[in-house]
Amino acid sequence: MNTQVTSDQIDFYRENGFLIIDDFLKGSELSVWQDAVDEAVAQHVSRSDAYHNQSGEDNYYKNVFVQCVNLWKTSEKIKQLILNPELGKLAADLAGTSGVRLYHDHAMVKQPWANPTNFHVDNPYDPFYSHQAIMFWIALDDATLQNGCLYFLPGTHKTSGFKVGGSLGQAGVGELFSEYPEWAEIEPYAAEMKAGAGVFISGMIAHAAGPNMTTHPRRAFAMLFMPEDATFNGKKSALPDEVFAKLEVGDVLADDTHLPLVYSYQE
């Protein structure tokens, strides 16, 4: 894995709200990740909760992608890949925080003819509010204009707020602009990526993905990291029931069993 970034790349992330690392996985590393995710997804979809989505259960949203959450808990291979201190340090350095915990992972498979993912901002949906929330999204297949690559509205992480805006369902790909009308004039950046590339995404940037207009699935795997000192805001979101039941607003989200510390400069 390529986990080295320059000061210019850090500056680019903080200015634009995203950073693509074209050569993140090299050589056989890509097939290792593909095989691990395919195996974990196959195990997950065999269970009754395979198509559980956190944000809406309408038929439109169910056909945006197949989403499998917290595969690190059921797959030792995934666990070893993503609880990597070098990856955690990279996320912490870009986000500008002293350390990061894994909030959750999720595989996202856009099946053939899948709907677009509407523009949205991630962190307002999370059980913590933070401008330092950061996601790392890895392309396991080439992500193209035709099969549903990501789109970013550069710089919107600077003006977004913690109120949920827009809809992930069928309200429309640009529904978010009713909350942020000034963003409708920003030219989207289409993030076409080769398989094995990765992109760090601020939890506060507006982003979307196109439909899959091909006969092949487009696989991606993402890890959502939160600052090690993030505090609970009252939302359950993807928190396990046993964690949510013990929390009060303002508590530090420091459950090592379910929200593992990936890297900390303080240790």
Disulfide bonds with the S-S distance in Angstrom:
none
